[in-house]
Amino acid sequence: MSAVGFIDAKKHLYNVVLEEVSNSKKNLRELEEWRINELPKIVQKRYETEPELYLTKPELKQLMNWKL
């Protein structure tokens, strides 16, 4: 298998596994999308207005829910 084939297979399998786990964990897909799409925007916006980077308690809780 070529490197490109491996990467394509990995992307496909990741989505298949994510879908299977999402069926057993109700919000996994939403948490994954939040982590990839929303959280970076939140942190970037905060960085533009404040000198320190941090996560709020609700953000950290949601990130830990994704991790677990």
N, C-alpha and C positions, 0 to 999 in steps of 0.2 A: 504494500500500500504506500502510495506517495504521501508526502507531507501535506499536500493540498487535500488529498482524499481523506487523510486522517483528520484534518481540521474540519472539513465538511461533515464527516461522521460525528465528530465531537459536538458540533453545533446542533446537529439533528438529535443525537442521543440526549443532550442536555435538555432540550425542549420536551422530549418524550418523558424523561425521568421527572422533570419539573411538573409536567401535567399529571403524572401518576401520583406524585407526592401531594400535589395540590388537591387531589381528590380526597386524600386522607387528612390533610391539614387545610382547613377551609380557606385561609387567606394567604397561603404561600405565594401564589402568583402575584397578588396585589402587593404583598410585602416586597417581593423581588423587583417589581416595576417601580415601587416607591424608592427603593434603595438605589436603583440604577438611574432613574430619571429625575425624581423630585428632590431627594436629599442633596445631591450635588448643587442643584440650583439654590436651595435654601442656604447652604453653607456659603456659596459664592456671593449671594445677595448680602448675607450677614457680614462677610469679609469686606465688602465694599463700603460698609458704613461703620464698622467697629474694628478696633485694632487687634482683637483677639479672636481666635477660632474656637468654637465650642459647640457642643450639642446640648439642647435642652433636655430636661428629664423625659418628657414625652417622646422626643426624637430618639433618645438612647433606649428607651423602653421598646419602641417599635423596631429599632435595629436589633435588639436582643431577641425579640420575638421572631424576627427573620432568621437570625443565627441558630436559634434552637429549633 
